[in-house]
């Protein structure tokens, strides 16, 4: 996770959480399945020709998904 400037951590965290909620909704719709647990365990972003995101999500105690 990139180093954040002091005072911007809450804004970034809130943006990330709203992004994660949207991803969860889209994934549940795509696979036609509900995930009672959907916890981010790893997050990275990379600026290339735009912004790339890697989010590793735990969907149960035995299952995880990298998107």
ChimeraX attribute file (.defattr): number of C-alpha atoms within 10 A of each C-alpha:
attribute: neighborCount
match mode: 1-to-1
recipient: residues
	/A:1	9
	/A:2	8
	/A:3	6
	/A:4	10
	/A:5	8
	/A:6	7
	/A:7	8
	/A:8	9
	/A:9	12
	/A:10	11
	/A:11	10
	/A:12	13
	/A:13	11
	/A:14	11
	/A:15	11
	/A:16	14
	/A:17	13
	/A:18	12
	/A:19	11
	/A:20	17
	/A:21	12
	/A:22	12
	/A:23	14
	/A:24	17
	/A:25	13
	/A:26	12
	/A:27	15
	/A:28	13
	/A:29	11
	/A:30	9
	/A:31	8
	/A:32	8
	/A:33	10
	/A:34	13
	/A:35	13
	/A:36	8
	/A:37	11
	/A:38	17
	/A:39	16
	/A:40	17
	/A:41	12
	/A:42	12
	/A:43	15
	/A:44	11
	/A:45	12
	/A:46	12
	/A:47	8
	/A:48	7
	/A:49	6
	/A:50	6
	/A:51	8
	/A:52	10
	/A:53	11
	/A:54	13
	/A:55	17
	/A:56	17
	/A:57	20
	/A:58	18
	/A:59	16
	/A:60	12
	/A:61	7
	/A:62	6
	/A:63	8
	/A:64	15
	/A:65	12
	/A:66	12
	/A:67	11
